[in-house]
Amino acid sequence: MNRAMPVWRSMLFLPAHVEKFVAKAHTRGADACILDLEDSVPLDQKAEARAMVAAGAETIAAHNVGVLVRVNNDADNLNADLEAVVHPKLAAIVLPKVNDAGIVEAVSAKLDTLEKKLGLSIGHTLIIAQIEDVRALPNLDHIAASSSRLLGMSLGSEDFSASACMAPIPETLFAPNQMVTFACRRAGILPFGFPASIADYSDAEAFARTVKLASQMGFVGAFCIHPSQAVMLNEGFSPSADDIEHAQGLLAAFKTASEEGRGAFAYKGKMVDPPVVARAEELLRRADAIANR
């Protein structure tokens, strides 16, 4: 991807057809909001929900909050959803139930046509792919490289766990989440998610631990269904003040060591070599991006 990637630590799902939720979306603390046309919208209200997306996108974007829409990935609704939601204020499509590269390629081609029709720059609308079935795992690299629009991928914990006949708990979700992260990094796109059920937000301490683990695994943000989760995602996916101070001190020590011709050196009791320096540099880049978002 050759554009600046957005910083979305938290992306809060909202049912697109519930106007009172959309009106207050910008007060929930999320970096971005996902107007949902899929799971949270009953079948008989799909058309009503998609008709409300444009106004909702305008409302949310006016408060400097990113706007995404999760479409339905089925023959009856996908094209109608795409035709209704592409908009100057829409930053990205969340595409659920992605099992292979073909669906991403088809949606990307449809977006080309719609953007041209609306006078938008081709590529304006990004895509985040939801991996929700065990059948997708062998195809992760192909999916990740399927379109220049693809911003990232995320494992859908509930649907994926159902497809694997397993419980959606950290122990079972760790491996598939790590597979998604590795595929994203190989393709140069962003890994979103955490190794736990998105539906369990009642235990704040447990959720905070899960988000910390997700950050350590390489994730940069995640979807959520409750405002309390958004607050914890923002904190968990942001470098702390201590992290920033440590990285700055380490890089200063690295500069001194380099000037003295030393490739490795000790800093605060630990040996430092190029991979450690690279992690410190990346941490500071992310801190700057968050500060400037």
C-alpha positions as CSV (number, residue, x, y, z in Angstrom):
1,M,0.0,0.0,0.0
2,N,1.5,3.3,-1.1
3,R,-0.6,5.7,1.0
4,A,-0.4,6.7,4.6
5,M,-2.2,4.2,6.7
6,P,-4.9,5.4,9.1
7,V,-4.4,5.0,12.8
8,W,-7.4,3.1,14.0
9,R,-6.7,1.5,17.4
10,S,-10.5,1.0,18.1
11,M,-13.3,0.5,15.6
12,L,-16.7,0.4,17.2
13,F,-19.6,-1.4,15.5
14,L,-22.9,0.4,15.4
15,P,-26.1,-0.8,13.8
16,A,-26.5,1.5,10.8
17,H,-30.3,1.7,11.2
18,V,-30.4,2.9,14.8
19,E,-30.2,6.7,14.4
20,K,-29.7,7.4,18.1
21,F,-26.5,5.3,18.2
22,V,-25.1,6.9,15.1
23,A,-25.9,10.4,16.4
24,K,-23.8,9.8,19.5
25,A,-21.1,7.7,17.8
26,H,-18.4,10.5,18.1
27,T,-18.8,10.6,21.9
28,R,-17.9,6.9,22.4
29,G,-14.1,7.4,22.3
30,A,-13.4,5.2,19.3
31,D,-10.9,6.2,16.6
32,A,-13.4,4.9,14.0
33,C,-16.9,3.7,13.8
34,I,-18.3,0.8,11.7
35,L,-21.8,1.3,10.5
36,D,-23.0,-2.3,10.4
37,L,-25.3,-3.6,7.7
38,E,-24.6,-7.3,8.5
39,D,-25.2,-9.1,11.8
40,S,-26.8,-6.3,13.8
41,V,-29.5,-5.5,11.2
42,P,-32.5,-7.8,10.8
43,L,-33.2,-9.0,7.3
44,D,-36.4,-6.9,6.8
45,Q,-34.4,-3.8,7.7
46,K,-31.4,-4.2,5.4
47,A,-32.7,-1.7,2.8
48,E,-33.6,0.9,5.4
49,A,-30.2,0.5,7.0
50,R,-28.2,1.0,3.8
51,A,-30.3,4.0,2.9
52,M,-29.2,5.6,6.2
53,V,-25.4,5.1,5.7
54,A,-24.6,8.3,3.8
55,A,-26.2,10.6,6.4
56,G,-24.5,8.6,9.2
57,A,-21.1,8.9,7.5
58,E,-21.5,12.6,7.2
59,T,-22.5,12.9,10.9
60,I,-19.6,10.8,12.2
61,A,-16.9,12.2,9.9
62,A,-17.8,15.7,10.9
63,H,-16.2,14.9,14.3
64,N,-12.9,13.6,12.9
65,V,-13.8,10.0,13.5
66,G,-13.1,7.4,10.8
67,V,-16.1,5.9,9.1
68,L,-16.3,2.3,7.9
69,V,-19.2,0.2,6.8
70,R,-19.5,-3.6,7.2
71,V,-21.4,-4.9,4.2
72,N,-23.2,-8.2,3.8
73,N,-21.3,-10.8,1.8
74,D,-24.1,-12.6,0.1
75,A,-25.6,-12.5,-3.4
76,D,-28.8,-10.8,-2.3
77,N,-27.2,-7.8,-0.5
78,L,-23.5,-7.3,-1.4
79,N,-23.9,-5.3,-4.6
80,A,-26.8,-3.2,-3.2
81,D,-24.8,-2.4,-0.1
82,L,-21.8,-1.3,-2.1
83,E,-23.8,0.9,-4.5
84,A,-25.5,2.6,-1.5
85,V,-22.5,3.2,0.8
86,V,-19.6,4.4,-1.3
87,H,-19.3,8.1,-0.3
88,P,-16.6,10.8,0.1
89,K,-16.8,10.4,3.8
90,L,-16.5,6.6,3.8
91,A,-13.0,5.5,4.5
92,A,-13.3,1.7,4.3
93,I,-15.5,-1.3,3.7
94,V,-15.3,-4.1,6.2
95,L,-15.8,-7.3,4.1
96,P,-17.0,-10.3,6.2
97,K,-16.7,-14.0,5.6
98,V,-13.6,-13.7,3.3
99,N,-12.4,-17.2,2.4
100,D,-10.3,-16.5,-0.7
101,A,-8.8,-13.7,-2.7
102,G,-11.5,-13.8,-5.3
103,I,-14.2,-12.0,-3.3
104,V,-11.7,-9.2,-2.4
105,E,-10.8,-8.8,-6.0
106,A,-14.4,-8.7,-7.1
107,V,-15.4,-6.1,-4.5
108,S,-12.3,-4.0,-5.4
109,A,-13.4,-4.0,-9.1
110,K,-16.9,-2.9,-8.1
111,L,-15.5,-0.1,-6.0
112,D,-13.4,1.1,-9.0
113,T,-16.6,1.4,-11.0
114,L,-18.5,3.2,-8.2
115,E,-15.8,5.6,-7.4
116,K,-15.4,6.5,-11.0
117,K,-19.1,7.1,-11.3
118,L,-19.1,9.4,-8.2
119,G,-16.0,11.3,-9.2
120,L,-13.9,9.9,-6.4
121,S,-10.2,9.0,-6.8
122,I,-9.8,5.3,-7.7
123,G,-8.7,3.6,-4.5
124,H,-10.4,6.0,-2.2
125,T,-12.3,3.3,-0.4
126,L,-10.2,0.8,1.5
127,I,-11.1,-2.7,2.5
128,I,-10.6,-4.7,5.7
129,A,-11.1,-8.4,5.3
130,Q,-12.7,-10.4,8.1
131,I,-11.4,-14.0,8.3
132,E,-14.2,-16.1,9.8
133,D,-13.8,-19.7,8.7
134,V,-11.1,-22.3,9.0
135,R,-11.2,-22.7,5.2
136,A,-9.6,-19.3,4.8
137,L,-6.4,-20.1,6.7
138,P,-4.6,-21.8,3.7
139,N,-5.4,-18.7,1.6
140,L,-4.3,-16.0,3.9
141,D,-1.3,-14.9,1.9
142,H,-3.3,-14.7,-1.3
143,I,-6.0,-12.7,0.4
144,A,-3.5,-10.3,2.0
145,A,-2.0,-9.6,-1.5
146,S,-5.3,-9.5,-3.4
147,S,-5.8,-5.8,-3.7
148,S,-4.0,-2.5,-3.3
149,R,-7.2,-1.4,-1.4
150,L,-6.7,-4.0,1.3
151,L,-5.8,-2.1,4.5
152,G,-5.7,-5.1,6.7
153,M,-7.3,-8.3,8.0
154,S,-9.0,-9.3,11.2
155,L,-10.0,-12.7,12.6
156,G,-13.8,-12.9,13.4
157,S,-13.5,-14.7,16.7
158,E,-17.1,-16.0,17.0
159,D,-17.7,-17.2,13.5
160,F,-14.2,-18.6,13.2
161,S,-14.6,-20.5,16.4
162,A,-17.9,-21.9,15.3
163,S,-16.4,-23.1,12.0
164,A,-13.6,-24.8,14.0
165,C,-16.1,-26.3,16.5
166,M,-14.0,-24.7,19.3
167,A,-14.7,-22.3,22.2
168,P,-13.7,-18.7,21.5
169,I,-11.1,-18.4,24.3
170,P,-7.5,-17.1,24.2
171,E,-5.9,-20.5,24.2
172,T,-7.7,-21.6,21.0
173,L,-7.7,-18.2,19.2
174,F,-4.0,-17.5,19.7
175,A,-2.7,-19.5,16.8
176,P,-5.1,-18.4,14.1
177,N,-4.7,-14.8,15.2
178,Q,-0.9,-15.1,14.9
179,M,-1.4,-16.6,11.4
180,V,-3.4,-13.5,10.4
181,T,-0.7,-11.2,11.8
182,F,2.1,-13.0,10.0
183,A,0.2,-12.9,6.7
184,C,-0.5,-9.2,7.1
185,R,3.1,-8.4,7.8
186,R,4.3,-10.4,4.8
187,A,2.0,-8.4,2.6
188,G,2.7,-5.0,4.2
189,I,-0.9,-4.5,5.5
190,L,-2.2,-4.0,9.0
191,P,-3.2,-6.8,11.4
192,F,-6.3,-6.0,13.5
193,G,-7.7,-8.1,16.3
194,F,-7.0,-9.8,19.7
195,P,-7.1,-13.5,20.7
196,A,-10.4,-13.5,22.6
197,S,-14.1,-13.3,22.0
198,I,-15.3,-9.8,20.9
199,A,-18.6,-10.5,22.7
200,D,-17.2,-10.6,26.2
201,Y,-16.7,-7.1,27.6
202,S,-17.9,-7.6,31.2
203,D,-14.5,-8.4,32.7
204,A,-12.5,-5.2,32.1
205,E,-9.3,-6.5,33.7
206,A,-9.3,-9.6,31.5
207,F,-10.0,-7.6,28.4
208,A,-7.1,-5.2,29.2
209,R,-4.8,-8.2,29.5
210,T,-6.0,-9.6,26.2
211,V,-5.4,-6.2,24.5
212,K,-1.9,-6.0,25.9
213,L,-1.2,-9.5,24.6
214,A,-2.5,-8.5,21.2
215,S,-0.2,-5.5,21.1
216,Q,2.7,-7.8,22.0
217,M,1.7,-10.1,19.1
218,G,1.9,-7.3,16.6
219,F,-1.7,-6.2,16.3
220,V,-2.3,-2.4,15.8
221,G,-6.0,-2.1,16.6
222,A,-9.2,-4.0,16.8
223,F,-13.0,-4.1,16.3
224,C,-15.2,-3.7,19.3
225,I,-18.9,-3.8,20.2
226,H,-19.0,-1.6,23.4
227,P,-17.7,1.8,24.2
228,S,-15.8,0.5,27.2
229,Q,-13.8,-1.7,24.9
230,A,-12.9,1.3,22.7
231,V,-11.3,3.1,25.6
232,M,-9.2,0.0,26.6
233,L,-8.2,-0.6,22.9
234,N,-7.0,3.0,22.6
235,E,-4.8,2.6,25.7
236,G,-3.6,-0.9,25.0
237,F,-2.6,-0.2,21.4
238,S,-0.7,3.1,22.3
239,P,2.9,3.2,23.5
240,S,3.0,4.3,27.1
241,A,4.9,7.3,28.3
242,D,7.5,4.9,29.9
243,D,7.7,3.0,26.6
244,I,8.4,6.2,24.7
245,E,11.0,7.4,27.2
246,H,12.8,4.0,27.1
247,A,12.8,3.9,23.2
248,Q,14.2,7.5,23.1
249,G,16.9,6.7,25.6
250,L,17.8,3.5,23.8
251,L,18.1,5.3,20.4
252,A,20.3,8.0,22.0
253,A,22.5,5.3,23.4
254,F,22.6,3.6,19.9
255,K,23.7,6.8,18.3
256,T,26.6,7.1,20.8
257,A,27.5,3.4,20.3
258,S,27.5,3.9,16.5
259,E,29.7,6.9,16.7
260,E,32.1,4.8,18.8
261,G,32.0,2.0,16.2
262,R,30.1,-0.5,18.4
263,G,27.4,-2.6,16.7
264,A,26.0,-4.0,20.0
265,F,25.8,-2.4,23.4
266,A,24.2,-2.6,26.8
267,Y,21.3,-0.4,27.8
268,K,19.7,-0.6,31.2
269,G,21.1,-4.1,31.8
270,K,20.1,-5.6,28.5
271,M,22.1,-6.2,25.3
272,V,20.9,-4.2,22.3
273,D,21.5,-5.1,18.7
274,P,19.8,-4.0,15.4
275,P,16.5,-5.8,15.9
276,V,16.0,-4.1,19.3
277,V,16.8,-0.8,17.7
278,A,14.3,-1.4,14.9
279,R,11.6,-2.1,17.5
280,A,12.4,1.1,19.3
281,E,12.2,3.1,16.0
282,E,8.9,1.5,15.1
283,L,7.5,2.3,18.6
284,L,8.4,5.9,18.2
285,R,6.9,6.1,14.6
286,R,3.7,4.7,16.0
287,A,3.6,7.1,18.9
288,D,4.1,10.0,16.5
289,A,1.3,8.7,14.2
290,I,-1.1,8.4,17.1
291,A,-0.2,11.9,18.4
292,N,-0.8,13.4,14.9
293,R,-3.9,11.4,14.0
